[in-house]
Every structure is written in C-alpha cells, then in structure tokens.
Amino acid sequence: MVIHRTGMTGKELDKIAEIWLTANLEAHSFINKDYWLSNYVAVKKQLGEAELFIATQGQTITGFLGISGTYIAGLFVDKRFRSRGIGRQLLDTAKRSRSKLSLSVYEKNKAAFHFYIHQGFIKTSTEIDGATGEIVFNMEWQKANHRGRFK
C-alpha cells in the first residue's frame, strides 16, 4: 500500500529518517559516512515538512519517496523489504501524480541508475556534487500521451 501525505507522527518520522540514513549508508559506501550522519538532523526536519509517498505493510513503513514539485528528492526502501517491487510501486504512484519527473543519482550507485533507466528515465546531464565531490547523473521521465508524444 502507498499513502500520499505531507504530515506524520513523530514515530513515523523517526522510522522514515532511519530508513533514509541506513539506505544512504548502504547505497553510498563511496561517500564518507560522516557526511550522512552530519546531515541526519537537517534531513529529518526536511522530511517532516516534505511531500511524501509512503509504502506500508500493515503498520510497518517499508519505504518512501520524497518529492518537491516534479523533483524526486529521494526514494528509499527498508533493507528487509527490498526486491519486492516497493520502489517501483512508489515511483509508479509518483508518475500517476505528475506528467514529468526528474532526479539525480550518483554515478557510482549503479543499481539505482539502472533501476531508473528500467523505469523510463533518461540521463539528461552530468555534474559534480559540490558537497561530496562525486559525479551525479541528472535524469528525467515524461509521461507519453496516447499519440506517443510527450506532454
């Protein structure tokens, strides 16, 4: 199940922030863990104010997608629930709510890059992330209309 909402309880926010931190540490081992740890408090505050799509199983939060306008700020799934289609379900929900989406992914995060390619995103540019010094791919997706053209 995917829920779309902007506000949440403190307990829900704690779980979402925990998923964010754990997933970043696992997926971005090429970035010093102190970077993620030092940003944890600020990101947790931002998550509390963000527009989120939240995946749940029963009462358990299994993953979330944060979005600002048409920019996907992050897509994270709890390690225990990965490879079950939750990320795709979250992304599909975001696609139904927007005609265009964009995001950035680290070049070294090959699994995420290939996931987004398989979900219809295309790489539009490359840049250096000023905070980490890592190469980032900027990607976009557009909903095609019934004639095959893009909206």
Secondary structure, 3 states (H helix, E strand, C coil): CEEEECCCCHHHHHHHHHHHHHHHHHHCCCCCHHHHHHHHHHHHHHHHHCEEEEEEECCEEEEEEEEECCEEEEEEECHHHCCCCHHHHHHHHHHHHCCEEEEEEECCCHHHHHHHHHCCCEEEEEEECCCCCCEEEEEEEECECCCCCEC
